[in-house]
Amino acid sequence: MTTHLYENPIFLEHKVPEGHPERPDRLRALNIALEHPNFAELKRLEASKGDEDLVLLAHTEDHLRSIKRAIPDDDINQFEADTYASAMSLEAALTGLGGAVAAVDAVFAGEADNAFVAARPPGHHAEKNRPMGFCFFNTVAIAARHAQTVHGAERVAIVDWDVHHGNGTQDIFWDDPSVLFCSTHQIPLYPGTGAKDETGVRNNIVNAPLSPNSSGEHFRDAFRSRVLAALENFRPDFVLISAGFDAHHRDPLAQINLVAEDFDWATGRLLDVAGRSADNRIVSLLEGGYDLQGLAESAGLHILRLMRG
């Protein structure tokens, strides 16, 4: 297996207020984990800034304009309940898009079997015309649309195991049967969406909510019965992961009790899916994960499983 990892120092320049959970230290913690000899064969590439037109694959022009207006010349600007922008935040968000589409291009060109994009800010809460939940642009949705428009992907699956429901991704693909969106997440919890009966216009939305204090066993049962069953039926030709690691038991923002090995297990199951119908093509994008140790351990095992296949 060949795995690419896309990164860029600009992601550290998206500044948030002191004490905010979505902080640059998240990527610093992951970088320390990646110094281990296990990652010696990982191909690490610098993500390039994406064009603003990429935003329009999943968002309106009004949305793009509103984000650009929110960027301050200096200091930090709060432009949504818990979402902040600093002077380099737009640059960081667009570079996240650039990394995501480069990852998609690499797996479709056969240069990599799979890829991980270590970017921030995250993206899965951003709806068509609304930033929220630390997110500016819905990177995973844009990556899916890029795979469809540039590479002719016909059946794209997005699997979101962030502990918070990917309401933005659900909003964007609500009535699009060419994209299957599957999500495991805690309910009740922000943003308040993701019930089982939210199935989309074409039954292409599959939610697998977990109760507070659920264990790894509960997560694996939900993943098998709802997510993997839906994927088996859908037979995707490309798999995207919204890889949040905030369902880890150490995370301060939720009450799910996963350990790093649970994310490793889920990664393995999705590799099996991609091997059967998608020529191994998987791109994984970092979403949440706010305990530095939990994030580093979980993302590290996730990336290692991608490398080993």
Contacts in CASP RR format, 6 or more apart in sequence:
PFRMAT RR
TARGET T0000
AUTHOR 0000-0000-0000
METHOD contacts of the structure
MODEL  1
MTTHLYENPIFLEHKVPEGHPERPDRLRALNIALEHPNFAELKRLEASKG
DEDLVLLAHTEDHLRSIKRAIPDDDINQFEADTYASAMSLEAALTGLGGA
VAAVDAVFAGEADNAFVAARPPGHHAEKNRPMGFCFFNTVAIAARHAQTV
HGAERVAIVDWDVHHGNGTQDIFWDDPSVLFCSTHQIPLYPGTGAKDETG
VRNNIVNAPLSPNSSGEHFRDAFRSRVLAALENFRPDFVLISAGFDAHHR
DPLAQINLVAEDFDWATGRLLDVAGRSADNRIVSLLEGGYDLQGLAESAG
LHILRLMRG
1 113 0 8 1.000
1 114 0 8 1.000
1 280 0 8 1.000
1 306 0 8 1.000
1 307 0 8 1.000
1 308 0 8 1.000
1 309 0 8 1.000
2 43 0 8 1.000
2 111 0 8 1.000
2 112 0 8 1.000
2 113 0 8 1.000
2 114 0 8 1.000
3 42 0 8 1.000
3 43 0 8 1.000
3 112 0 8 1.000
3 113 0 8 1.000
3 114 0 8 1.000
3 115 0 8 1.000
3 116 0 8 1.000
3 303 0 8 1.000
3 306 0 8 1.000
3 307 0 8 1.000
4 43 0 8 1.000
4 44 0 8 1.000
4 45 0 8 1.000
4 103 0 8 1.000
4 106 0 8 1.000
4 111 0 8 1.000
4 112 0 8 1.000
4 114 0 8 1.000
4 115 0 8 1.000
4 116 0 8 1.000
5 34 0 8 1.000
5 42 0 8 1.000
5 43 0 8 1.000
5 44 0 8 1.000
5 45 0 8 1.000
5 115 0 8 1.000
5 116 0 8 1.000
5 117 0 8 1.000
5 118 0 8 1.000
5 303 0 8 1.000
6 45 0 8 1.000
6 46 0 8 1.000
6 47 0 8 1.000
6 96 0 8 1.000
6 98 0 8 1.000
6 99 0 8 1.000
6 100 0 8 1.000
6 102 0 8 1.000
6 103 0 8 1.000
6 115 0 8 1.000
6 116 0 8 1.000
6 117 0 8 1.000
6 118 0 8 1.000
6 119 0 8 1.000
7 27 0 8 1.000
7 31 0 8 1.000
7 44 0 8 1.000
7 45 0 8 1.000
7 46 0 8 1.000
7 47 0 8 1.000
7 118 0 8 1.000
7 119 0 8 1.000
8 46 0 8 1.000
8 47 0 8 1.000
8 48 0 8 1.000
8 95 0 8 1.000
8 96 0 8 1.000
8 99 0 8 1.000
8 119 0 8 1.000
10 49 0 8 1.000
10 88 0 8 1.000
10 91 0 8 1.000
10 92 0 8 1.000
10 95 0 8 1.000
11 24 0 8 1.000
11 27 0 8 1.000
11 92 0 8 1.000
11 95 0 8 1.000
11 96 0 8 1.000
11 118 0 8 1.000
11 119 0 8 1.000
11 120 0 8 1.000
12 24 0 8 1.000
12 27 0 8 1.000
12 28 0 8 1.000
13 24 0 8 1.000
13 86 0 8 1.000
13 88 0 8 1.000
13 89 0 8 1.000
13 91 0 8 1.000
13 92 0 8 1.000
14 24 0 8 1.000
14 85 0 8 1.000
14 86 0 8 1.000
14 88 0 8 1.000
14 89 0 8 1.000
14 92 0 8 1.000
14 93 0 8 1.000
14 120 0 8 1.000
14 121 0 8 1.000
15 24 0 8 1.000
15 76 0 8 1.000
15 84 0 8 1.000
15 86 0 8 1.000
15 87 0 8 1.000
15 88 0 8 1.000
15 89 0 8 1.000
16 22 0 8 1.000
16 23 0 8 1.000
16 76 0 8 1.000
16 84 0 8 1.000
16 86 0 8 1.000
17 76 0 8 1.000
17 84 0 8 1.000
20 82 0 8 1.000
20 84 0 8 1.000
21 252 0 8 1.000
21 253 0 8 1.000
21 290 0 8 1.000
22 120 0 8 1.000
22 121 0 8 1.000
22 122 0 8 1.000
22 134 0 8 1.000
22 288 0 8 1.000
22 290 0 8 1.000
24 120 0 8 1.000
25 292 0 8 1.000
26 120 0 8 1.000
26 288 0 8 1.000
26 289 0 8 1.000
26 290 0 8 1.000
26 292 0 8 1.000
26 295 0 8 1.000
27 118 0 8 1.000
27 120 0 8 1.000
29 292 0 8 1.000
29 293 0 8 1.000
29 295 0 8 1.000
29 296 0 8 1.000
30 118 0 8 1.000
30 286 0 8 1.000
30 295 0 8 1.000
30 296 0 8 1.000
30 299 0 8 1.000
30 300 0 8 1.000
32 296 0 8 1.000
33 296 0 8 1.000
33 297 0 8 1.000
33 299 0 8 1.000
33 300 0 8 1.000
34 42 0 8 1.000
34 44 0 8 1.000
34 300 0 8 1.000
34 303 0 8 1.000
38 304 0 8 1.000
39 300 0 8 1.000
39 303 0 8 1.000
39 304 0 8 1.000
39 307 0 8 1.000
41 307 0 8 1.000
42 303 0 8 1.000
42 307 0 8 1.000
43 112 0 8 1.000
45 102 0 8 1.000
47 95 0 8 1.000
47 96 0 8 1.000
47 98 0 8 1.000
47 99 0 8 1.000
47 102 0 8 1.000
47 117 0 8 1.000
47 119 0 8 1.000
48 95 0 8 1.000
48 98 0 8 1.000
48 99 0 8 1.000
48 102 0 8 1.000
49 91 0 8 1.000
49 94 0 8 1.000
49 95 0 8 1.000
49 98 0 8 1.000
50 94 0 8 1.000
50 95 0 8 1.000
50 96 0 8 1.000
50 97 0 8 1.000
50 98 0 8 1.000
50 99 0 8 1.000
50 101 0 8 1.000
51 94 0 8 1.000
52 64 0 8 1.000
52 94 0 8 1.000
54 94 0 8 1.000
54 97 0 8 1.000
54 98 0 8 1.000
54 101 0 8 1.000
54 142 0 8 1.000
54 146 0 8 1.000
55 63 0 8 1.000
55 64 0 8 1.000
55 94 0 8 1.000
55 97 0 8 1.000
55 137 0 8 1.000
55 142 0 8 1.000
56 64 0 8 1.000
57 141 0 8 1.000
57 142 0 8 1.000
57 145 0 8 1.000
57 146 0 8 1.000
57 149 0 8 1.000
58 128 0 8 1.000
58 137 0 8 1.000
58 138 0 8 1.000
58 141 0 8 1.000
58 142 0 8 1.000
58 145 0 8 1.000
58 172 0 8 1.000
59 126 0 8 1.000
59 128 0 8 1.000
59 129 0 8 1.000
59 137 0 8 1.000
59 138 0 8 1.000
60 128 0 8 1.000
60 129 0 8 1.000
62 129 0 8 1.000
63 128 0 8 1.000
63 129 0 8 1.000
63 130 0 8 1.000
63 131 0 8 1.000
66 79 0 8 1.000
66 131 0 8 1.000
67 85 0 8 1.000
67 90 0 8 1.000
67 93 0 8 1.000
67 131 0 8 1.000
67 136 0 8 1.000
67 137 0 8 1.000
68 90 0 8 1.000
70 77 0 8 1.000
70 79 0 8 1.000
70 85 0 8 1.000
70 131 0 8 1.000
71 77 0 8 1.000
71 85 0 8 1.000
71 86 0 8 1.000
71 87 0 8 1.000
71 89 0 8 1.000
71 90 0 8 1.000
72 85 0 8 1.000
72 86 0 8 1.000
72 87 0 8 1.000
73 87 0 8 1.000
74 87 0 8 1.000
75 86 0 8 1.000
76 84 0 8 1.000
76 85 0 8 1.000
76 86 0 8 1.000
77 84 0 8 1.000
77 85 0 8 1.000
77 86 0 8 1.000
78 84 0 8 1.000
79 85 0 8 1.000
79 131 0 8 1.000
80 131 0 8 1.000
80 132 0 8 1.000
80 133 0 8 1.000
81 132 0 8 1.000
81 133 0 8 1.000
82 133 0 8 1.000
82 134 0 8 1.000
83 131 0 8 1.000
83 132 0 8 1.000
83 133 0 8 1.000
83 134 0 8 1.000
83 135 0 8 1.000
83 136 0 8 1.000
85 136 0 8 1.000
89 121 0 8 1.000
89 136 0 8 1.000
90 136 0 8 1.000
92 119 0 8 1.000
92 120 0 8 1.000
92 121 0 8 1.000
93 121 0 8 1.000
93 136 0 8 1.000
93 137 0 8 1.000
94 137 0 8 1.000
95 119 0 8 1.000
96 117 0 8 1.000
96 119 0 8 1.000
96 139 0 8 1.000
97 137 0 8 1.000
97 139 0 8 1.000
97 142 0 8 1.000
99 117 0 8 1.000
99 119 0 8 1.000
100 117 0 8 1.000
100 119 0 8 1.000
100 139 0 8 1.000
100 140 0 8 1.000
100 142 0 8 1.000
100 143 0 8 1.000
100 146 0 8 1.000
100 283 0 8 1.000
100 285 0 8 1.000
101 142 0 8 1.000
101 143 0 8 1.000
101 146 0 8 1.000
101 150 0 8 1.000
103 112 0 8 1.000
103 115 0 8 1.000
103 116 0 8 1.000
103 117 0 8 1.000
103 143 0 8 1.000
103 283 0 8 1.000
104 143 0 8 1.000
104 146 0 8 1.000
104 147 0 8 1.000
104 150 0 8 1.000
104 151 0 8 1.000
104 238 0 8 1.000
104 283 0 8 1.000
105 150 0 8 1.000
105 151 0 8 1.000
106 112 0 8 1.000
106 115 0 8 1.000
107 113 0 8 1.000
107 114 0 8 1.000
107 115 0 8 1.000
107 238 0 8 1.000
107 280 0 8 1.000
107 281 0 8 1.000
107 282 0 8 1.000
107 283 0 8 1.000
108 147 0 8 1.000
108 150 0 8 1.000
108 151 0 8 1.000
108 153 0 8 1.000
108 238 0 8 1.000
108 281 0 8 1.000
113 280 0 8 1.000
113 281 0 8 1.000
113 282 0 8 1.000
113 309 0 8 1.000
114 271 0 8 1.000
114 274 0 8 1.000
114 280 0 8 1.000
114 281 0 8 1.000
114 282 0 8 1.000
114 283 0 8 1.000
114 284 0 8 1.000
114 306 0 8 1.000
114 309 0 8 1.000
115 282 0 8 1.000
115 283 0 8 1.000
115 284 0 8 1.000
115 306 0 8 1.000
116 243 0 8 1.000
116 283 0 8 1.000
116 284 0 8 1.000
116 285 0 8 1.000
116 286 0 8 1.000
116 299 0 8 1.000
116 302 0 8 1.000
116 303 0 8 1.000
116 306 0 8 1.000
117 139 0 8 1.000
117 283 0 8 1.000
117 284 0 8 1.000
117 285 0 8 1.000
117 286 0 8 1.000
118 286 0 8 1.000
118 299 0 8 1.000
119 139 0 8 1.000
119 285 0 8 1.000
119 286 0 8 1.000
120 286 0 8 1.000
121 134 0 8 1.000
121 135 0 8 1.000
121 136 0 8 1.000
122 134 0 8 1.000
122 135 0 8 1.000
122 139 0 8 1.000
122 244 0 8 1.000
122 286 0 8 1.000
122 287 0 8 1.000
122 288 0 8 1.000
123 134 0 8 1.000
123 135 0 8 1.000
123 136 0 8 1.000
123 137 0 8 1.000
123 138 0 8 1.000
123 139 0 8 1.000
123 140 0 8 1.000
123 242 0 8 1.000
123 285 0 8 1.000
123 287 0 8 1.000
124 135 0 8 1.000
124 138 0 8 1.000
124 139 0 8 1.000
124 140 0 8 1.000
124 160 0 8 1.000
124 162 0 8 1.000
124 164 0 8 1.000
124 166 0 8 1.000
124 167 0 8 1.000
124 168 0 8 1.000
124 169 0 8 1.000
124 242 0 8 1.000
124 287 0 8 1.000
125 131 0 8 1.000
125 132 0 8 1.000
125 133 0 8 1.000
125 134 0 8 1.000
125 135 0 8 1.000
125 138 0 8 1.000
125 164 0 8 1.000
125 166 0 8 1.000
125 167 0 8 1.000
125 168 0 8 1.000
125 191 0 8 1.000
126 132 0 8 1.000
126 135 0 8 1.000
126 136 0 8 1.000
126 137 0 8 1.000
126 138 0 8 1.000
126 168 0 8 1.000
127 138 0 8 1.000
127 167 0 8 1.000
127 168 0 8 1.000
127 171 0 8 1.000
127 172 0 8 1.000
128 168 0 8 1.000
128 171 0 8 1.000
128 172 0 8 1.000
131 137 0 8 1.000
132 167 0 8 1.000
132 191 0 8 1.000
133 164 0 8 1.000
133 190 0 8 1.000
133 191 0 8 1.000
135 168 0 8 1.000
138 168 0 8 1.000
138 169 0 8 1.000
138 172 0 8 1.000
139 285 0 8 1.000
140 158 0 8 1.000
140 160 0 8 1.000
140 169 0 8 1.000
140 240 0 8 1.000
140 241 0 8 1.000
140 242 0 8 1.000
140 285 0 8 1.000
141 158 0 8 1.000
141 168 0 8 1.000
141 169 0 8 1.000
141 172 0 8 1.000
141 173 0 8 1.000
143 240 0 8 1.000
143 283 0 8 1.000
143 285 0 8 1.000
144 153 0 8 1.000
144 156 0 8 1.000
144 158 0 8 1.000
144 173 0 8 1.000
144 179 0 8 1.000
144 238 0 8 1.000
144 240 0 8 1.000
147 153 0 8 1.000
147 156 0 8 1.000
147 238 0 8 1.000
147 240 0 8 1.000
148 154 0 8 1.000
148 156 0 8 1.000
148 178 0 8 1.000
151 238 0 8 1.000
153 237 0 8 1.000
153 238 0 8 1.000
154 178 0 8 1.000
154 237 0 8 1.000
155 178 0 8 1.000
155 180 0 8 1.000
155 234 0 8 1.000
155 235 0 8 1.000
155 236 0 8 1.000
155 237 0 8 1.000
155 238 0 8 1.000
156 178 0 8 1.000
156 179 0 8 1.000
156 180 0 8 1.000
156 236 0 8 1.000
156 237 0 8 1.000
156 238 0 8 1.000
156 239 0 8 1.000
156 240 0 8 1.000
157 179 0 8 1.000
157 180 0 8 1.000
157 181 0 8 1.000
157 182 0 8 1.000
157 231 0 8 1.000
157 234 0 8 1.000
157 236 0 8 1.000
157 238 0 8 1.000
157 239 0 8 1.000
157 240 0 8 1.000
157 273 0 8 1.000
158 169 0 8 1.000
158 173 0 8 1.000
158 179 0 8 1.000
158 180 0 8 1.000
158 181 0 8 1.000
158 182 0 8 1.000
158 240 0 8 1.000
158 241 0 8 1.000
158 242 0 8 1.000
159 182 0 8 1.000
159 183 0 8 1.000
159 227 0 8 1.000
159 231 0 8 1.000
159 239 0 8 1.000
159 240 0 8 1.000
159 241 0 8 1.000
159 242 0 8 1.000
159 270 0 8 1.000
160 166 0 8 1.000
160 169 0 8 1.000
160 181 0 8 1.000
160 182 0 8 1.000
160 183 0 8 1.000
160 184 0 8 1.000
160 185 0 8 1.000
160 241 0 8 1.000
160 242 0 8 1.000
160 244 0 8 1.000
160 287 0 8 1.000
161 183 0 8 1.000
161 184 0 8 1.000
161 185 0 8 1.000
161 223 0 8 1.000
161 241 0 8 1.000
161 242 0 8 1.000
161 243 0 8 1.000
161 244 0 8 1.000
161 247 0 8 1.000
161 263 0 8 1.000
161 266 0 8 1.000
162 183 0 8 1.000
162 185 0 8 1.000
162 242 0 8 1.000
162 243 0 8 1.000
162 244 0 8 1.000
162 245 0 8 1.000
162 246 0 8 1.000
162 247 0 8 1.000
162 287 0 8 1.000
162 288 0 8 1.000
162 289 0 8 1.000
163 185 0 8 1.000
163 186 0 8 1.000
163 189 0 8 1.000
163 244 0 8 1.000
163 246 0 8 1.000
163 247 0 8 1.000
163 251 0 8 1.000
163 253 0 8 1.000
163 254 0 8 1.000
163 256 0 8 1.000
163 288 0 8 1.000
164 185 0 8 1.000
164 186 0 8 1.000
164 189 0 8 1.000
164 190 0 8 1.000
164 191 0 8 1.000
164 246 0 8 1.000
164 253 0 8 1.000
164 254 0 8 1.000
164 288 0 8 1.000
165 183 0 8 1.000
165 185 0 8 1.000
165 187 0 8 1.000
165 189 0 8 1.000
165 191 0 8 1.000
165 192 0 8 1.000
165 193 0 8 1.000
165 194 0 8 1.000
165 207 0 8 1.000
165 209 0 8 1.000
166 183 0 8 1.000
166 185 0 8 1.000
166 191 0 8 1.000
166 193 0 8 1.000
166 194 0 8 1.000
166 242 0 8 1.000
167 191 0 8 1.000
167 192 0 8 1.000
167 193 0 8 1.000
167 194 0 8 1.000
169 181 0 8 1.000
169 183 0 8 1.000
169 242 0 8 1.000
170 181 0 8 1.000
170 183 0 8 1.000
170 193 0 8 1.000
170 194 0 8 1.000
170 198 0 8 1.000
170 200 0 8 1.000
170 205 0 8 1.000
170 207 0 8 1.000
173 179 0 8 1.000
173 181 0 8 1.000
173 204 0 8 1.000
173 205 0 8 1.000
174 200 0 8 1.000
174 201 0 8 1.000
174 205 0 8 1.000
175 200 0 8 1.000
175 201 0 8 1.000
175 202 0 8 1.000
176 202 0 8 1.000
176 204 0 8 1.000
177 202 0 8 1.000
177 203 0 8 1.000
177 204 0 8 1.000
179 204 0 8 1.000
180 204 0 8 1.000
180 206 0 8 1.000
180 230 0 8 1.000
180 231 0 8 1.000
180 234 0 8 1.000
180 236 0 8 1.000
181 204 0 8 1.000
181 205 0 8 1.000
181 206 0 8 1.000
182 206 0 8 1.000
182 207 0 8 1.000
182 208 0 8 1.000
182 226 0 8 1.000
182 227 0 8 1.000
182 230 0 8 1.000
182 231 0 8 1.000
183 194 0 8 1.000
183 206 0 8 1.000
183 207 0 8 1.000
183 208 0 8 1.000
183 242 0 8 1.000
184 208 0 8 1.000
184 209 0 8 1.000
184 210 0 8 1.000
184 219 0 8 1.000
184 222 0 8 1.000
184 223 0 8 1.000
184 227 0 8 1.000
184 247 0 8 1.000
185 194 0 8 1.000
185 207 0 8 1.000
185 208 0 8 1.000
185 209 0 8 1.000
185 210 0 8 1.000
185 247 0 8 1.000
186 209 0 8 1.000
186 210 0 8 1.000
186 211 0 8 1.000
186 212 0 8 1.000
186 214 0 8 1.000
186 247 0 8 1.000
186 254 0 8 1.000
186 255 0 8 1.000
186 256 0 8 1.000
187 194 0 8 1.000
187 195 0 8 1.000
187 209 0 8 1.000
187 210 0 8 1.000
187 211 0 8 1.000
188 212 0 8 1.000
189 212 0 8 1.000
189 254 0 8 1.000
194 207 0 8 1.000
194 209 0 8 1.000
195 207 0 8 1.000
195 209 0 8 1.000
196 207 0 8 1.000
196 208 0 8 1.000
196 209 0 8 1.000
198 205 0 8 1.000
198 207 0 8 1.000
199 205 0 8 1.000
199 206 0 8 1.000
199 207 0 8 1.000
206 226 0 8 1.000
206 227 0 8 1.000
206 230 0 8 1.000
207 226 0 8 1.000
208 222 0 8 1.000
208 223 0 8 1.000
208 225 0 8 1.000
208 226 0 8 1.000
208 227 0 8 1.000
209 222 0 8 1.000
210 218 0 8 1.000
210 219 0 8 1.000
210 222 0 8 1.000
210 247 0 8 1.000
210 256 0 8 1.000
211 218 0 8 1.000
212 254 0 8 1.000
212 255 0 8 1.000
212 256 0 8 1.000
213 255 0 8 1.000
213 256 0 8 1.000
213 257 0 8 1.000
214 256 0 8 1.000
214 257 0 8 1.000
215 257 0 8 1.000
215 258 0 8 1.000
216 257 0 8 1.000
216 258 0 8 1.000
216 259 0 8 1.000
216 262 0 8 1.000
219 247 0 8 1.000
219 256 0 8 1.000
219 258 0 8 1.000
219 262 0 8 1.000
219 266 0 8 1.000
220 262 0 8 1.000
220 265 0 8 1.000
220 266 0 8 1.000
223 266 0 8 1.000
223 269 0 8 1.000
224 269 0 8 1.000
228 269 0 8 1.000
228 273 0 8 1.000
231 239 0 8 1.000
231 270 0 8 1.000
231 273 0 8 1.000
232 273 0 8 1.000
235 276 0 8 1.000
235 277 0 8 1.000
236 273 0 8 1.000
236 274 0 8 1.000
236 277 0 8 1.000
236 278 0 8 1.000
237 277 0 8 1.000
237 278 0 8 1.000
237 279 0 8 1.000
237 281 0 8 1.000
238 278 0 8 1.000
238 281 0 8 1.000
238 283 0 8 1.000
239 270 0 8 1.000
239 273 0 8 1.000
239 274 0 8 1.000
239 278 0 8 1.000
239 281 0 8 1.000
239 282 0 8 1.000
239 283 0 8 1.000
240 282 0 8 1.000
240 283 0 8 1.000
240 284 0 8 1.000
240 285 0 8 1.000
241 267 0 8 1.000
241 270 0 8 1.000
241 282 0 8 1.000
241 283 0 8 1.000
241 284 0 8 1.000
241 285 0 8 1.000
242 285 0 8 1.000
242 287 0 8 1.000
243 263 0 8 1.000
243 284 0 8 1.000
243 285 0 8 1.000
243 286 0 8 1.000
243 287 0 8 1.000
243 299 0 8 1.000
243 302 0 8 1.000
244 286 0 8 1.000
244 287 0 8 1.000
244 288 0 8 1.000
244 289 0 8 1.000
245 251 0 8 1.000
245 263 0 8 1.000
245 288 0 8 1.000
245 289 0 8 1.000
245 294 0 8 1.000
245 295 0 8 1.000
245 298 0 8 1.000
245 299 0 8 1.000
245 302 0 8 1.000
246 253 0 8 1.000
246 254 0 8 1.000
246 288 0 8 1.000
246 289 0 8 1.000
246 290 0 8 1.000
246 291 0 8 1.000
247 254 0 8 1.000
247 256 0 8 1.000
247 258 0 8 1.000
247 262 0 8 1.000
248 256 0 8 1.000
248 258 0 8 1.000
248 259 0 8 1.000
248 260 0 8 1.000
248 263 0 8 1.000
248 289 0 8 1.000
248 291 0 8 1.000
248 294 0 8 1.000
248 295 0 8 1.000
248 297 0 8 1.000
248 298 0 8 1.000
249 256 0 8 1.000
249 257 0 8 1.000
249 258 0 8 1.000
249 259 0 8 1.000
250 291 0 8 1.000
250 293 0 8 1.000
250 294 0 8 1.000
251 289 0 8 1.000
251 290 0 8 1.000
251 291 0 8 1.000
251 294 0 8 1.000
252 290 0 8 1.000
252 291 0 8 1.000
253 289 0 8 1.000
253 290 0 8 1.000
258 298 0 8 1.000
260 294 0 8 1.000
260 297 0 8 1.000
260 298 0 8 1.000
260 300 0 8 1.000
260 301 0 8 1.000
261 301 0 8 1.000
263 298 0 8 1.000
263 299 0 8 1.000
263 301 0 8 1.000
263 302 0 8 1.000
264 301 0 8 1.000
264 302 0 8 1.000
264 304 0 8 1.000
264 305 0 8 1.000
267 284 0 8 1.000
267 301 0 8 1.000
267 302 0 8 1.000
267 305 0 8 1.000
267 306 0 8 1.000
268 305 0 8 1.000
268 309 0 8 1.000
270 282 0 8 1.000
271 280 0 8 1.000
271 282 0 8 1.000
271 305 0 8 1.000
271 306 0 8 1.000
271 309 0 8 1.000
274 280 0 8 1.000
274 281 0 8 1.000
274 282 0 8 1.000
282 306 0 8 1.000
284 302 0 8 1.000
284 306 0 8 1.000
286 299 0 8 1.000
288 295 0 8 1.000
289 295 0 8 1.000
289 298 0 8 1.000
END
